[in-house]
Amino acid sequence: MKLYYVKYSGTFGYIKPWTAVRDSETYSQQFLTPSIVEGIEKKLFPELLSETGVKKVVRHRLNYQGLDIQQEVTWSKGMAKKTNPFLKNKSILKRGILLFPNLYLVFENEEDAKLAFNQTICLARNEDLLFPVELVQTTSDEFEEINGFELIFHESENSFKVGWNRYSNEEMFGELKVFGNPIRE
């Protein structure tokens, strides 16, 4: 069976783990959840906005070159009750971001892959842009050779909870598969 993948690359990316509400130090999640893939798919194919579930992306793979700790300043929602009533409390968070991530999205038909190849995507935050760099016709066996992390979306004895789906408001489960060495040199 013919498949088509679009390889996206960027300089950095951060996928906030669902368990990290406001931890002072977090590391990027190293896999995509069903709702992240669904969100990317809805961005690429706006005609799917009224539908629920992943419809066109049949597989994916994520790899990267390393992690880097970066600091981010945040402001709380509450106001400080000091001399300036509009002054908000600041916090500094440390985030372990993915360096030079590559994301491979697999489609069953060439038209969907071509549409995806003409657009940028974000991993999970709007500033983490990934750009299309390659569109490749492949087979399932050839795709298995690409190094990276892939969460297989199902519930089984080997799966674990990966969060809540923001589209269907249901728990999400998956089995994490590691192919080769997902951390590139």
PLY file of the C-alpha trace (Angstrom):
ply
format ascii 1.0
element vertex 185
property float x
property float y
property float z
element edge 184
property int vertex1
property int vertex2
end_header
0.00 0.00 0.00
1.32 3.42 -0.96
1.62 6.02 1.78
2.87 9.60 1.68
4.64 11.44 4.45
5.40 15.11 4.89
8.48 15.87 6.93
8.32 19.10 8.93
11.34 20.70 10.62
11.91 23.63 12.92
14.47 25.11 15.27
12.63 24.30 18.51
9.41 22.93 19.92
7.71 22.42 23.25
4.81 20.07 23.96
3.48 20.75 27.44
2.75 17.52 29.33
-0.85 17.36 30.56
0.40 16.73 34.11
2.44 19.97 34.19
-0.05 22.65 35.17
2.40 25.25 36.44
5.48 23.31 37.43
8.53 25.52 37.82
10.53 23.14 35.59
9.13 20.89 32.87
10.52 19.02 29.91
8.76 18.79 26.59
6.65 15.74 26.04
8.34 13.65 23.35
5.22 12.37 21.60
1.99 13.70 20.12
-1.34 12.91 21.77
-4.51 12.18 19.75
-5.84 15.70 20.38
-2.56 17.30 19.22
-2.67 15.30 15.98
-6.35 16.20 15.59
-5.54 19.89 16.13
-2.75 19.80 13.53
-5.11 18.02 11.15
-7.85 20.64 11.65
-5.31 23.38 10.89
-4.23 21.63 7.68
-7.76 20.66 6.61
-10.27 23.25 7.90
-13.15 21.27 6.37
-12.67 18.86 9.31
-13.38 21.52 11.97
-16.90 20.21 12.60
-15.78 16.56 12.86
-14.31 14.73 15.85
-11.35 12.39 15.71
-8.26 11.98 13.55
-9.40 11.44 9.95
-6.46 11.89 7.55
-3.19 11.46 9.46
-2.64 7.70 9.65
0.79 7.66 11.37
3.34 10.12 12.69
6.88 10.14 14.05
8.82 12.74 16.08
12.58 13.00 16.57
14.91 15.80 17.64
18.56 16.67 18.32
18.45 17.35 22.05
16.80 19.28 24.86
17.64 22.79 26.05
16.44 24.50 29.22
14.97 27.94 28.55
13.43 30.37 30.98
10.05 31.95 30.50
8.54 34.78 32.53
4.84 34.40 33.31
2.37 36.66 35.07
-0.31 35.35 37.38
-3.97 36.15 36.79
-4.23 37.73 40.23
-3.13 41.30 40.91
-0.54 42.29 43.48
-2.04 44.47 46.19
0.90 46.82 46.56
1.39 50.37 45.47
0.39 49.68 41.86
-2.95 47.82 41.67
-2.24 46.86 38.04
1.09 45.16 38.81
0.86 41.39 38.43
2.99 38.78 40.19
5.77 37.37 38.01
7.14 33.83 37.96
10.02 32.26 36.08
9.45 28.83 34.57
12.14 26.59 33.12
11.13 24.59 30.07
13.13 21.79 28.47
12.43 22.38 24.79
13.09 20.08 21.84
15.93 21.28 19.61
15.52 20.94 15.85
12.49 18.64 15.93
11.43 16.69 12.83
7.82 15.60 12.59
6.64 13.13 9.96
2.91 13.04 9.18
1.70 10.08 7.09
-1.29 10.25 4.74
-3.00 7.58 2.64
-3.47 9.79 -0.42
-1.17 12.09 -2.30
-3.64 14.99 -2.51
-3.81 15.28 1.29
-0.01 15.11 1.52
0.36 17.85 -1.13
-2.08 20.11 0.75
-0.17 19.50 3.99
3.16 20.14 2.28
2.09 23.69 1.39
1.46 24.72 5.00
3.33 25.25 8.25
2.24 23.60 11.49
2.85 24.02 15.23
3.67 21.21 17.63
1.52 22.53 20.45
2.20 26.25 20.91
1.75 28.91 18.26
5.37 30.05 18.33
6.79 26.56 17.65
6.53 26.68 13.85
7.58 23.68 11.80
8.08 24.05 8.07
7.51 21.40 5.38
10.81 20.24 3.91
10.04 16.93 2.20
7.11 15.03 0.66
7.91 11.34 0.15
5.97 8.39 -1.25
6.66 5.43 1.02
5.36 2.10 2.26
4.52 1.06 5.80
7.72 -1.00 6.00
9.87 1.92 4.80
8.22 4.26 7.30
9.15 1.85 10.12
12.83 2.68 9.38
12.44 6.35 10.43
13.83 6.96 13.91
11.60 8.63 16.46
8.80 8.47 19.00
5.27 7.55 18.02
2.26 7.19 20.27
-0.06 4.50 18.95
-3.59 5.67 19.78
-5.32 2.80 21.58
-6.02 1.44 25.02
-4.31 -1.85 25.86
-2.26 -3.42 28.65
0.82 -1.55 27.34
-0.87 1.86 27.02
-1.02 4.70 29.51
-3.15 7.78 30.01
-1.81 10.77 28.07
-4.40 13.38 29.01
-7.87 14.60 28.17
-9.01 15.15 24.59
-10.03 18.80 24.28
-12.32 18.00 21.34
-14.30 15.05 22.76
-13.66 15.67 26.51
-12.61 12.04 26.96
-9.50 10.46 28.44
-6.77 9.67 25.91
-4.60 6.55 26.00
-1.72 5.37 23.89
1.22 3.02 23.64
4.58 4.73 23.16
6.76 3.12 20.50
10.42 4.04 20.08
11.90 3.44 16.64
15.71 3.40 16.43
17.39 6.37 18.13
14.88 9.25 18.33
17.59 11.71 19.40
19.51 12.66 16.26
23.19 13.62 16.26
0 1
1 2
2 3
3 4
4 5
5 6
6 7
7 8
8 9
9 10
10 11
11 12
12 13
13 14
14 15
15 16
16 17
17 18
18 19
19 20
20 21
21 22
22 23
23 24
24 25
25 26
26 27
27 28
28 29
29 30
30 31
31 32
32 33
33 34
34 35
35 36
36 37
37 38
38 39
39 40
40 41
41 42
42 43
43 44
44 45
45 46
46 47
47 48
48 49
49 50
50 51
51 52
52 53
53 54
54 55
55 56
56 57
57 58
58 59
59 60
60 61
61 62
62 63
63 64
64 65
65 66
66 67
67 68
68 69
69 70
70 71
71 72
72 73
73 74
74 75
75 76
76 77
77 78
78 79
79 80
80 81
81 82
82 83
83 84
84 85
85 86
86 87
87 88
88 89
89 90
90 91
91 92
92 93
93 94
94 95
95 96
96 97
97 98
98 99
99 100
100 101
101 102
102 103
103 104
104 105
105 106
106 107
107 108
108 109
109 110
110 111
111 112
112 113
113 114
114 115
115 116
116 117
117 118
118 119
119 120
120 121
121 122
122 123
123 124
124 125
125 126
126 127
127 128
128 129
129 130
130 131
131 132
132 133
133 134
134 135
135 136
136 137
137 138
138 139
139 140
140 141
141 142
142 143
143 144
144 145
145 146
146 147
147 148
148 149
149 150
150 151
151 152
152 153
153 154
154 155
155 156
156 157
157 158
158 159
159 160
160 161
161 162
162 163
163 164
164 165
165 166
166 167
167 168
168 169
169 170
170 171
171 172
172 173
173 174
174 175
175 176
176 177
177 178
178 179
179 180
180 181
181 182
182 183
183 184
